[in-house]
Structures are given as structure tokens and as C-alpha cells.
Amino acid sequence: MRCPKCEAVNPPETHFCGQCGTSLNPADLPTETLSVDTSKTVELSRGSLIADRYEIIEEIGQGGMGKVLKVFDKKIHEKIAVKLIRRDIASEPTTLQRFNQELKIARKIVHKNVCRMYDIGEFKGNHYITMEYVSGEDLRSLIKRIGQFTFRKAVFVAKQVCEGLAEAHAMGIVHRDLKPQNIMIDMEGNARIMDFGIARSVQAKGITETGMIIGTPEYMSPEQVEGKDVDPRSDIYSLGIILYEMLTGQVPFCGNTPMSIAIKQKIAKPRHPRELNASIPEGLSRLILKCLEKEPDKRYGSATALLADLQEMETSLPATDKVQPQRKSGPAREITVKFSPRKFIIPGAVGLVVLAIVLGLWLFRPSPDKQDDRGLTIKNLLVTARKSWENKEYASALEQFRKVLAKDPKIFEAQLRIADILREQGRQDEAVVEYKKASAIDPGHPLPFRSLGELSEEKGEIGAALAYYRECLSRSSGGPEAKDIDLKIKALQKRLDDEKNRFQREEDEAREREIQAGLALARKALEAGRYQAAVDEAQKVLARDSQNLSASNIIKLARRKITEEEISGIIRRYVQALKDNALLSFYKEAGTPQLCEEIQADTELISRLYDGFQADVSRREIRFSGNDQAEVSFGHKIVGISNGVQQVLFEGTYFWTMERHESGWKITAVRSQATAK
């Protein structure tokens, strides 16, 4: 499962990112992006330079500390990796001091199974660490891709990690965050330990405070959970979990919150590896469980001792790994093409029949001497009708032209003159119908379309007039008449454009007045503390202008105020419930049923371990994702009290994913992120 924030790959059963603590629930949406100082933003496109030395090739990953880039070092002419440290992490002077101190020690490790660390630098206010570039795949991705490892493959990887750890431990360096994401498998299949960024020298006290949890909960040792000083046996515990995961496909301890997983690391007993994979040799299972002993004294005393047992174990494993059965190929299919003469005979026969019919009609057509005198009658009627038309005897002309059409409906002249007469008589609607009939008789003649355009213009139907005039012009053969129509089109188009612009301008002005009035009402309500009224008025503005930034900002601010009032009360109730050791009751009231079901076992476990708790909160922040979703973060410190003894269980940031329900805001997910000091 890939983290949506840092893109680190996590086990499919985890509920939050092991790198940055982000929720891995698919329903959780990313929150709005915070603004940054763009003058200090590093250009990450291919070919751009960092510190005028490192030419960016590509981004190769992201983690809890920041982006990792493959670059070309123009000074030494080699490819290396550059890790850009997140600005919020690098903003603390103590953090940079810790990085510098630990980098001085970590870069002294020179071993084939350890990725070299080089230097720390600064560019445009951004801090970065340079390190050896390893081409390959991290162990987390490999586990996800291939599932359970073969015994030989798992032991081979564990041996190489042991060799790298042995070198570091000999120099007094403990990794403290060993996990599959920090182990690269290079192109030759060799394991390389990455990122000693939070490791520290056992002898160098004072940089990382005692009592502070540092690491990833799924791979933390019990002593890390308790905030105690750690030694190489802590890395052996983490390596045991990695070996457990390679052979079973899952980590031994899971939970819904980092704190619940950490407590299980401290008190819960892992399932026997053979329960999850019965084919694991008994000796290899015992080796893993020895690494996972809660008491450091019961584990392997050193990576060298563990390496010796792994080498001995390797000799007793089967000589060959299981070969996956090959997929059987399907039977070959024969493709047969059939030729059917009927496909050609039937169309040919139909063609012959059609040809015979046409030939018969031509042979038996009536001779010219057998035609009636219809043409002569139509000719006489047209002569009479034309005279009446010229003498403006419209009633007689109309009657004569209609007689012509009665004898032959396809006489264009008669149809056109009927339309002209109706127009002269002021019967405009009837004329329109007749002009359209004329255009149907002779679609290529321009006159019906010109007349239709003139009638539409008289009615003030500018759009229709333009359409008819354009039809007329397209049928015209040129000359003065075509030029006249072209002038009409240009004049009408200008008139139409002017009217549209005027209407649009008036509409825009009225709309802008409504928007400004709505914004004024929204601002007034916001200033008066009537936040819901401010939201309602601003939403009316958005209904008229969906891109109005002022209305959007008012809604965001008003919703923030509304939410802050309710969430402040929820946080206060949470702190009191924690002090009263009544967390489950709190989540039943303020959370969703699904959340309560998920964390019930964790809260009951925590409640059994401690008599009570002390807690405080600070740095509250609310970030919205849509109108009805929010992420609440606040600085949080939890102190557990057992038999009068106090122990810091957590110090860092708590995150609540919340949704608006009919009964108010409800918590849908809880996650946390410890602060590294």
C-alpha cells in the first residue's frame, strides 16, 4: 500500500504510513496545500541544478524526511542520490545539529552492504543530504511484488543486512529505524542498508533525548517503545521482524494507531512463524523468535552471532528453491475461411431484375403524340396569370397561379408569385409558408430565401434573417444582387453583435451589483460572528459566480470559525476522557461506530496497562477537504501513570479525520506522529 503523502510503500494490513504517519484509509482525502515561499522553492525538473553542482536526472522516491533525487555530480562526474529534507523538519536548529552529528559518524561506515552517506548542504534555504546512489528496488517493494520469500532468499538477504549492521555496530552506531523501506536490493541482488539519518553513536549523548520514541512502530524494539537508550540488540529485534515478514508476508504486530502497535511490541507475544507458513523450518522459526525476545539479554548479543547462526542455517536448507508451476499454454486454434458462392449469386440476380425493370419502362414509355394537352393548358394559364400580376389584379392573378399549381405542383414561378401576392396583401405568415414551398421546388434558386430574409428582418428576427440571407448568397451567381445581399448580411451582423454586447453588458452589470451586495452581506455577518449566515450569503454569491475567490474565502473562514467552536469542545472532552481513563466512552460519543469498533481493542489494552493519564494539547490546526470533511491536528503529550510511576507514552502530533454529520462533527480516523528530537 503506497502512502498518498510521501509515497512510501507500506504493508497492506497497516492503517497509517510507517514513514510519515499519514492515514492509509482510501476514504481519507488529501487536505489543502499550505502556501510556501516560492522564492526558495527548488526547481526539480530534469536538467536543473542544485547548488550549481548536482544536475537532476529524476525523482526516485519520497519518504518521511523528503524527496530523494537521482542526480549527476558535475564535480566528480558520477551519479549520486540527493535527499531534500522537508522544510518543516529542517526548520528546527536542533534537528540540523542532530543530522550533522550523526552524518559525521554514519559516513565513516564503508561496507559493501551499507549505502555511503556523503555530506549535508544548503541551497536556497533548502537543506539536503548527499549519498551513494544504489540502482535497484527497496525490500518493501520487493516483498509486495513477490510475496513470501523462499528460505534461501530470505536468509541470503538477512545475512547481508547482518554483515552491514556488524560493521556499523563495531563503530558504535545503531541504525534505530531498520525496516524494509531502508534496505535496497541492488541490480546484483545484494542488500544495501540505507538512511542512517536518525542513527546515533552510542557514545555521543545529548543529541537524541532519552524517553523519546524514534522509529517506525511496526519495526520498533520494546526498549524504543519505552523511550530507553538502545544498543545493537535493538537493530537485531528489527531485523527479526523483517525476516519474519519476508517468510510469512506480514509483520508480527499490527494495530489502528502507532501507540497501540508500540504497546504490543512491548507486551504482546508474536505468533509462531510456522502458524502462518507451515513450511518454514523449525530451526529458522526459533532463530526468528530469539531475535524477537522482549528482553534484550535474551536476544542475540551481536549481529555477528546472528550472522553465524544464519550461515549455519543456510547449510541445512533445501538445495533448491521451489519452482513455480509454469502456466499451461492453451490449445492452438485452427482458423478456417469458408468460401460461399451464394454471396455472389444472390446480389447478381437482384441486379439483373432491376435492369430488366428499367429496360421495360423505357421500351413501353408513351410516345410524344399520345401526351395530353396539359402543357398547353398550363402555358395559357401562366400567360393569363402574368397579365393579372402586371396589372396588379392580385385576386385574379392569385386564382390563376393556383390553377397552375393544381395542374402541376412543381411549377416554381406559380409558387413564387403566390408568395409574392400574399406578401403584397400583408398576409406575411401565409407568405412565409408559400416561400418555403417555392424553395422546396427549386432548392438552388436564391429568390425565396431573399424574400424570407426580408420578411424576417421586418419582424425584427435578426438571427433568422441572417440565416436566410446567407442561404440566398450561397445560391447567387454574383453580380449587383449578390453584392446587395452581402451588404445586408454585414449590416445585420453588426446590429446583432451590438445588441448582444449591450444585453451582455447590462446583464454583467446587474450580475456584478448582485454579487457585490451579496459579498457585503456575507462580510457583515462574518464580522458580527453570525458565521452560518455568512456561509449562506457567500454561497448565494457562488451560485452566480462559481469562481468568486472572495466568496470562497468567506465560506472557508466562516466554516473554520464554526468548526473551531465545536472541535475545541471535542478536544476538551477528549483530554478529560483521557484523564478519566474513559477513552472508549469518548469515541462512542464523538466518533463514528466504525472507528469505535476499530480502536476498541487498542483502548482497552492501553487502559489495562495504566491507572491513569496526564495530557495536554497545543498548536491546534484545522484543514478542510471539501465542505464536510476536515483534518484536525494538535500538539499532544500523553503521560501514563502506573503505580505512581509516570512514563511519557507519546509526544508529537495527533491527527483526527473528521466528517460533518447531522448530529455534528464526528471523528472517522485517528493517527499520530511522534516528534523526533
C-alpha positions in Angstrom: 0.0 0.0 0.0 1.5 3.3 -1.1 1.3 6.4 1.1 -0.6 9.2 -0.7 1.6 11.8 1.0 5.2 10.6 1.0 4.6 7.6 -1.5 6.4 5.2 0.8 5.2 1.6 0.4 3.6 0.0 3.5 2.3 -3.4 4.4 -1.2 -4.0 3.1 -2.6 -4.5 6.6 -1.3 -1.2 8.1 -3.6 1.7 8.7 -1.1 4.5 8.5 2.3 5.2 6.9 5.4 3.9 8.6 7.4 6.8 7.2 5.2 9.9 7.9 2.2 8.7 9.9 -0.4 9.6 7.2 -3.6 7.6 7.2 -3.7 4.9 4.6 -7.5 4.7 4.6 -8.6 5.1 0.9 -11.5 7.3 2.1 -9.2 9.9 3.6 -8.7 12.7 1.1 -5.6 15.0 1.0 -6.1 18.3 2.6 -5.4 21.7 1.1 -1.8 22.6 0.3 -0.2 25.2 2.5 1.5 28.2 0.8 5.3 28.3 0.7 7.8 30.9 -0.1 8.2 30.4 -3.8 11.5 32.3 -3.9 13.1 29.4 -2.0 11.4 26.6 -4.0 13.9 24.3 -5.6 13.2 23.6 -9.3 13.0 19.8 -9.6 12.7 19.4 -13.4 15.2 17.3 -15.3 18.4 19.1 -16.0 18.1 21.8 -13.4 20.9 22.2 -10.9 21.1 22.0 -7.1 23.9 24.1 -5.6 25.3 24.7 -9.1 26.7 21.1 -8.9 24.1 18.4 -8.8 22.2 18.1 -12.1 18.8 16.4 -11.6 18.1 13.3 -13.6 14.9 12.1 -12.0 12.9 11.8 -8.7 13.4 8.2 -7.4 11.3 8.3 -4.2 9.8 10.2 -1.3 9.9 9.5 2.4 9.1 10.9 5.8 12.1 13.3 5.5 11.5 14.5 2.0 12.2 13.8 -1.7 15.0 11.6 -3.0 16.6 12.6 -6.4 19.0 10.8 -8.7 21.5 13.5 -9.8 24.7 13.8 -11.7 27.5 15.2 -9.6 29.3 17.5 -12.1 32.4 17.8 -9.8 33.2 14.1 -9.5 31.3 13.0 -12.7 29.2 10.3 -11.0 25.6 9.6 -10.3 24.6 10.0 -6.7 21.4 10.5 -4.6 20.3 13.7 -3.0 17.7 13.7 -0.2 15.9 17.1 0.1 14.9 17.5 3.7 11.4 18.8 4.2 11.5 22.4 5.2 9.3 21.8 8.3 11.9 19.3 9.6 14.9 21.3 8.7 13.5 24.5 10.3 14.5 23.3 13.8 18.1 24.1 14.6 18.4 21.1 16.9 17.3 18.8 14.0 20.1 20.1 11.8 22.5 19.8 14.6 21.5 16.1 15.0 21.8 15.5 11.3 25.3 17.0 11.2 26.4 15.0 14.3 25.1 11.7 13.0 26.2 12.2 9.4 29.8 12.6 10.7 29.6 9.2 12.2 27.5 7.4 9.6 29.7 8.4 6.6 32.6 6.6 8.3 30.9 3.3 7.6 32.5 1.8 4.5 31.0 -1.6 3.7 29.5 -3.4 0.6 26.2 -3.8 2.4 25.8 -0.2 3.5 24.9 2.8 1.3 27.5 5.5 1.8 26.5 8.9 3.3 28.5 11.9 2.0 27.6 15.3 3.2 24.8 17.8 4.2 24.4 21.1 2.4 22.0 24.0 1.9 20.7 25.6 -1.3 18.1 28.5 -1.5 17.1 27.8 2.1 16.6 24.1 1.4 18.8 21.5 3.2 19.9 18.3 1.6 22.0 15.2 2.2 24.1 13.6 -0.5 24.6 9.8 -0.5 25.6 6.9 -2.7 23.1 6.1 -5.5 22.0 2.5 -5.5 20.2 1.3 -8.6 17.6 -1.4 -7.6 14.5 -1.9 -5.6 13.8 -1.4 -1.9 12.9 -4.5 0.1 9.4 -3.2 0.9 8.5 -3.1 -2.8 10.1 -6.5 -3.4 8.1 -8.1 -0.6 4.9 -6.6 -2.0 5.8 -7.7 -5.6 6.8 -11.3 -4.9 5.1 -12.1 -1.6 6.7 -14.7 0.7 10.4 -15.2 0.0 12.0 -18.6 -0.4 14.0 -19.7 2.6 17.3 -19.3 0.8 16.4 -15.8 -0.5 15.2 -14.6 2.9 18.3 -16.0 4.7 20.6 -14.5 2.0 19.1 -11.0 2.5 19.3 -11.3 6.3 22.9 -12.4 6.2 23.9 -9.3 4.1 22.0 -7.0 6.4 23.7 -8.6 9.3 27.1 -8.0 7.8 26.3 -4.3 7.3 25.0 -4.0 10.8 28.0 -5.7 12.2 30.3 -3.1 10.6 28.1 -0.2 11.9 27.8 -1.8 15.4 31.6 -2.2 15.6 31.9 1.6 15.2 29.2 2.1 18.0 26.4 3.1 15.5 22.9 1.8 15.9 20.5 2.3 13.0 17.4 2.8 15.1 15.0 2.7 12.2 15.8 -0.5 10.3 12.8 -1.5 8.1 12.3 -2.9 4.6 12.0 0.7 3.2 15.6 1.3 4.3 17.0 -1.8 2.7 17.8 -1.6 -1.1 18.3 -4.7 -3.2 20.7 -3.7 -6.0 20.8 -4.9 -9.5 23.1 -7.9 -8.5 20.6 -8.9 -5.8 22.8 -7.7 -2.9 21.2 -6.0 0.2 22.3 -2.4 1.0 21.3 -0.7 4.2 20.1 2.9 3.6 19.4 6.0 5.6 21.4 6.2 8.9 19.7 9.6 9.1 18.4 9.0 12.6 21.1 6.7 13.8 23.4 7.9 16.5 26.7 7.0 18.2 26.2 5.1 21.5 28.9 7.3 22.9 27.5 10.6 21.6 24.9 11.5 24.3 22.7 14.6 24.3 21.6 14.8 20.7 18.6 12.4 20.9 16.8 12.7 24.2 16.1 9.7 26.3 12.4 9.0 26.7 11.6 10.0 23.1 10.3 7.4 20.7 12.1 7.4 17.4 11.4 4.9 14.6 8.5 3.1 12.8 6.1 1.3 15.2 5.9 -2.0 13.2 9.7 -2.4 13.4 10.5 -0.8 16.8 12.1 -2.7 19.7 10.4 -2.8 23.1 13.2 -0.6 24.6 12.5 2.0 21.9 8.8 2.0 22.9 9.8 2.6 26.5 12.0 5.5 25.4 15.1 3.9 26.8 18.7 4.1 25.4 19.2 1.4 22.7 22.1 -0.7 21.7 22.8 -3.0 18.7 20.3 -5.6 20.1 17.5 -3.1 19.1 18.6 -3.4 15.4 18.6 -7.2 15.8 14.9 -7.1 17.0 14.0 -5.0 13.9 15.9 -7.4 11.6 13.9 -10.3 13.2 10.7 -8.6 12.3 12.0 -8.1 8.7 12.9 -11.8 8.4 9.5 -12.7 9.9 7.8 -10.6 7.2 9.9 -12.0 4.4 8.9 -15.5 5.3 5.2 -15.0 6.3 4.2 -12.0 4.3 3.2 -9.9 7.3 4.6 -8.2 10.4 4.0 -9.8 13.8 2.2 -6.8 15.3 -0.5 -4.6 13.8 -2.9 -2.0 15.1 -5.0 1.0 14.3 -2.7 3.6 15.9 1.0 3.9 16.3 0.7 3.9 20.1 -1.3 0.6 20.1 1.3 -1.1 17.9 4.1 0.2 20.1 2.5 -1.2 23.2 2.1 -4.6 21.5 5.8 -4.5 20.7 6.3 -4.1 24.5 3.9 -6.7 25.9 2.4 -9.0 23.2 3.8 -12.3 22.1 4.2 -12.8 18.4 2.5 -15.7 16.6 4.8 -18.6 15.8 6.0 -18.1 12.2 5.1 -21.7 11.3 1.4 -20.9 12.1 1.5 -18.5 9.1 3.8 -20.6 6.9 4.0 -24.2 7.9 6.8 -24.9 5.5 9.3 -22.7 7.5 12.0 -25.0 9.0 11.7 -25.3 12.8 15.3 -24.1 13.3 14.7 -20.9 11.3 11.5 -20.2 13.3 13.4 -20.5 16.6 16.1 -18.1 15.2 13.4 -15.5 14.4 11.7 -15.8 17.8 15.1 -15.4 19.5 15.5 -12.1 17.7 12.0 -11.1 18.9 12.6 -11.7 22.6 11.2 -8.8 24.7 14.3 -8.7 26.9 17.4 -7.6 25.1 19.5 -10.1 27.1 17.6 -13.0 25.6 18.3 -12.0 22.0 21.4 -12.4 20.0 24.1 -10.4 21.7 25.5 -9.1 18.4 24.9 -9.1 14.6 28.0 -11.3 14.3 26.4 -14.0 16.5 23.2 -13.8 14.5 25.2 -14.0 11.2 27.0 -17.2 12.4 23.6 -18.9 13.1 22.2 -17.7 9.7 25.2 -19.2 7.9 24.8 -22.5 9.7 21.1 -22.4 9.0 21.8 -21.8 5.3 23.7 -25.1 5.0 20.7 -27.1 6.3 18.2 -25.6 3.9 17.0 -27.4 0.8 19.5 -27.2 -2.1 16.9 -25.8 -4.5 14.1 -23.4 -4.1 10.6 -24.3 -5.2 9.9 -23.7 -8.8 6.6 -22.1 -9.6 4.5 -24.2 -12.0 4.6 -22.8 -15.4 1.3 -21.7 -16.9 0.0 -24.2 -19.4 -0.4 -22.9 -22.9 -3.9 -23.2 -24.4 -4.6 -25.4 -27.4 -3.9 -24.0 -30.8 -7.0 -22.9 -32.6 -7.3 -23.6 -36.3 -8.8 -20.7 -38.4 -10.8 -21.8 -41.4 -12.0 -19.4 -44.1 -15.0 -20.8 -46.0 -16.0 -19.6 -49.5 -19.7 -19.4 -50.2 -20.8 -18.9 -53.9 -24.3 -17.8 -52.7 -22.7 -14.5 -51.5 -22.1 -13.6 -55.2 -25.1 -15.3 -56.9 -27.9 -13.6 -55.0 -26.6 -9.9 -55.5 -26.1 -10.7 -59.2 -29.6 -12.0 -59.6 -31.1 -8.9 -57.9 -29.1 -6.6 -60.2 -30.4 -8.4 -63.3 -34.0 -8.0 -62.1 -33.6 -4.2 -61.6 -32.0 -3.9 -65.0 -34.9 -5.7 -66.7 -37.5 -3.4 -65.0 -35.7 -0.2 -66.1 -35.4 -1.5 -69.7 -39.1 -2.4 -69.8 -40.2 1.1 -68.6 -38.0 2.7 -71.3 -39.4 0.4 -74.1 -43.0 0.9 -73.2 -42.9 4.7 -72.5 -45.8 6.7 -74.1 -44.9 8.3 -77.4 -45.0 12.1 -77.8 -48.1 12.0 -79.9 -50.0 10.3 -77.1 -49.4 13.0 -74.4 -52.4 15.1 -73.4 -52.6 18.8 -73.8 -51.8 19.6 -70.1 -48.7 21.6 -71.1 -50.7 23.8 -73.4 -53.3 24.5 -70.7 -50.6 25.4 -68.1 -49.0 27.7 -70.6 -52.3 29.5 -71.3 -53.0 29.8 -67.5 -49.5 31.2 -66.9 -50.0 33.9 -69.6 -53.3 35.0 -68.1 -51.8 35.0 -64.6 -48.8 37.1 -65.6 -51.0 39.7 -67.1 -53.1 39.9 -64.0 -49.9 40.2 -61.9 -48.5 43.0 -64.1 -51.8 44.9 -63.8 -51.8 44.4 -60.0 -55.0 42.5 -60.3 -53.8 40.3 -57.4 -57.1 38.4 -56.7 -57.3 37.2 -60.3 -53.6 36.5 -60.5 -53.7 34.5 -57.3 -56.6 32.4 -58.6 -54.8 31.8 -62.0 -51.4 30.8 -60.3 -53.3 28.4 -58.0 -54.9 26.7 -61.0 -51.5 26.3 -62.5 -50.3 24.6 -59.3 -53.4 22.4 -59.3 -52.4 21.0 -62.6 -48.6 20.8 -61.8 -47.4 21.4 -58.2 -43.8 21.7 -59.4 -44.2 25.0 -61.3 -41.7 27.2 -59.5 -42.9 30.5 -61.0 -46.5 29.9 -59.9 -45.5 29.1 -56.3 -43.2 32.1 -56.1 -45.8 34.5 -57.4 -48.4 33.2 -55.0 -46.0 34.0 -52.1 -45.3 37.5 -53.6 -49.0 38.3 -53.9 -49.7 37.2 -50.3 -46.8 39.4 -49.2 -48.2 42.4 -51.1 -51.6 41.9 -49.4 -49.9 42.0 -46.0 -50.5 38.3 -45.3 -46.9 37.8 -44.1 -47.3 34.5 -42.2 -49.0 32.9 -45.2 -46.4 34.3 -47.5 -43.6 32.7 -45.4 -45.3 29.3 -45.9 -45.5 29.7 -49.6 -41.9 30.9 -50.0 -40.7 27.8 -48.2 -42.8 25.7 -50.6 -41.1 27.5 -53.5 -37.6 26.9 -52.0 -38.5 23.2 -51.8 -39.5 23.1 -55.6 -36.2 24.7 -56.6 -33.7 24.5 -53.8 -31.0 26.2 -55.8 -32.9 29.4 -56.5 -31.9 32.4 -54.3 -35.2 34.5 -54.6 -37.3 32.5 -51.9 -34.5 32.8 -49.4 -34.1 36.6 -50.1 -37.8 37.1 -49.6 -37.8 35.0 -46.4 -34.8 37.1 -45.1 -36.7 40.4 -45.8 -39.8 39.1 -44.0 -37.8 38.0 -41.0 -36.0 41.4 -41.0 -39.3 43.2 -41.0 -40.4 41.2 -38.0 -37.2 42.0 -36.1 -36.0 38.4 -36.2 -32.4 39.3 -37.0 -30.9 35.9 -36.5 -33.4 34.2 -38.8 -32.9 37.0 -41.4 -29.2 36.5 -41.4 -29.6 32.7 -41.9 -31.9 33.2 -44.9 -29.7 35.9 -46.5 -26.7 33.6 -46.2 -28.7 30.9 -47.9 -29.6 33.3 -50.6 -26.0 34.5 -51.1 -24.7 30.9 -51.3 -27.2 30.3 -54.3 -26.5 33.6 -56.0 -24.4 33.7 -59.2 -22.9 37.1 -58.3 -23.5 40.5 -59.6 -25.2 43.5 -58.1 -27.9 41.4 -56.4 -25.3 39.3 -54.6 -23.4 42.4 -53.5 -26.6 43.9 -52.1 -27.3 40.7 -50.1 -23.7 40.8 -48.8 -24.1 44.3 -47.6 -27.4 43.3 -45.8 -25.6 40.5 -44.1 -22.8 42.7 -42.8 -25.3 45.4 -41.6 -27.4 42.8 -39.8 -24.4 41.1 -38.2 -23.2 44.4 -36.8 -26.6 45.1 -35.5 -26.9 41.7 -33.9 -23.4 42.0 -32.4 -24.2 45.4 -30.9 -27.4 44.1 -29.4 -25.7 41.1 -27.9 -22.9 43.3 -26.5 -25.5 45.7 -25.0 -27.5 42.9 -23.5 -24.4 41.1 -22.2 -23.1 44.4 -20.7 -26.4 45.1 -18.9 -26.6 41.5 -17.7 -23.0 41.6 -16.4 -23.5 44.9 -14.7 -26.7 43.7 -12.9 -24.9 40.4 -12.0 -22.0 42.3 -10.6 -24.3 44.5 -8.5 -25.9 41.4 -7.1 -22.5 39.8 -6.3 -21.2 42.9 -4.5 -24.4 43.2 -2.5 -24.1 39.5 -1.5 -20.5 39.9 -0.5 -21.3 42.9 1.6 -24.0 40.9 3.5 -21.6 38.0 3.9 -18.8 40.2 5.3 -21.2 42.0 7.6 -22.5 38.6 9.0 -18.9 37.4 9.4 -17.8 40.5 11.4 -20.9 40.1 13.6 -20.0 36.5 14.4 -23.0 35.1 12.5 -20.9 32.5 10.7 -23.7 30.4 9.3 -25.4 33.5 7.8 -22.1 34.5 6.3 -21.8 31.0 4.7 -25.4 31.2 3.3 -24.8 34.7 1.7 -21.4 33.7 0.3 -23.0 30.5 -1.3 -25.6 32.7 -3.0 -22.7 34.6 -4.5 -21.0 31.4 -5.7 -24.3 30.4 -7.3 -23.9 33.5 -9.5 -20.1 33.3 -9.9 -18.7 29.9 -9.1 -15.1 31.3 -9.4 -15.6 34.2 -6.9 -12.5 34.0 -4.7 -13.9 36.4 -2.1 -17.0 34.3 -1.5 -14.9 31.1 -1.3 -12.6 32.7 1.3 -15.5 33.9 3.3 -17.0 30.4 3.4 -13.7 28.9 4.3 -13.2 31.4 7.2 -16.8 31.1 8.4 -16.7 27.3 8.3 -13.4 27.4 10.1 -14.9 29.5 12.9 -17.9 27.3 13.1 -15.8 24.1 13.2 -13.3 25.6 15.7 -16.0 26.3 18.2 -17.3 22.7 18.1 -13.9 21.0 17.7 -12.5 23.0 20.6 -15.2 21.4 22.8 -14.5 18.0 21.4 -10.7 18.3 22.1 -11.5 19.4 25.7 -13.8 16.4 26.2 -11.1 14.1 24.8 -8.4 15.4 27.2 -10.8 15.0 30.1 -11.8 11.4 29.0 -8.1 10.6 28.8 -7.5 11.8 32.3 -10.6 9.8 33.5 -9.3 6.7 31.6 -12.6 6.7 29.6 -11.3 6.9 26.0 -13.8 4.3 24.6 -16.8 6.2 26.0 -15.4 9.4 24.4 -15.0 7.8 21.0 -18.5 6.3 21.2 -19.9 9.8 21.6 -17.6 11.8 19.3 -16.6 9.1 16.8 -18.3 7.0 14.2 -19.3 3.4 15.0 -16.7 2.1 12.6 -13.9 4.0 14.4 -15.1 2.7 17.8 -15.0 -0.9 16.5 -11.5 -0.4 15.1 -9.9 1.1 18.3 -11.9 -0.7 21.0 -9.3 -3.4 21.5 -6.5 -0.8 21.5 -8.1 1.5 24.1 -9.0 -1.5 26.3 -5.3 -2.7 26.1 -4.0 0.8 27.0 -6.5 1.2 29.8 -5.4 -2.1 31.4 -1.7 -1.1 31.4 -2.0 2.3 33.2 -4.0 3.6 36.2 -4.5 7.0 34.6 -3.1 9.6 32.2 -1.9 13.2 32.1 -2.4 15.0 28.8 -2.1 18.5 27.3 -2.6 19.8 23.8 -1.2 22.8 21.8 -0.8 24.1 18.3 -4.3 23.2 17.1 -4.8 23.5 13.4 -7.8 22.7 11.1 -7.5 21.9 7.4 -10.6 21.4 5.3 -11.0 18.9 2.4 -14.4 19.8 0.9 -17.3 21.3 2.8 -18.0 18.4 5.1 -14.5 16.9 5.8 -11.6 18.2 7.9 -8.3 17.1 9.3 -7.6 18.4 12.8 -4.0 18.3 14.1 -2.8 19.3 17.5 0.4 19.0 19.5 -0.2 16.3 22.1 1.7 14.8 25.1 0.5 11.7 26.9 2.0 10.6 30.2 0.9 7.2 31.6 0.7 6.7 35.3 1.1 3.1 36.7 1.6 2.5 40.4 2.5 6.1 40.9 5.3 6.0 38.3 5.0 8.4 35.3 6.1 7.5 31.8 5.9 9.6 28.6 3.9 7.4 26.2 3.7 9.9 23.4 4.8 13.4 22.4 4.2 14.7 19.0 1.1 15.4 16.8 -2.3 13.8 16.8 -4.5 13.9 13.7 -8.2 13.5 13.6 -10.0 12.9 10.3 -13.5 14.3 10.8 -16.8 14.4 8.8 -19.8 16.6 9.3 -22.9 14.5 10.2 -26.5 15.5 11.1 -25.6 15.4 14.8 -22.4 17.4 14.3 -18.7 16.7 13.5 -17.6 13.1 14.0 -14.1 11.6 14.2 -13.7 8.9 11.5 -10.0 8.1 11.9 -7.2 8.7 14.3 -3.5 8.7 13.7 -0.4 10.2 15.3 3.2 11.1 14.5 5.9 11.2 17.2 8.2 14.1 17.2 11.9 13.3 16.6 14.2 15.2 18.8 
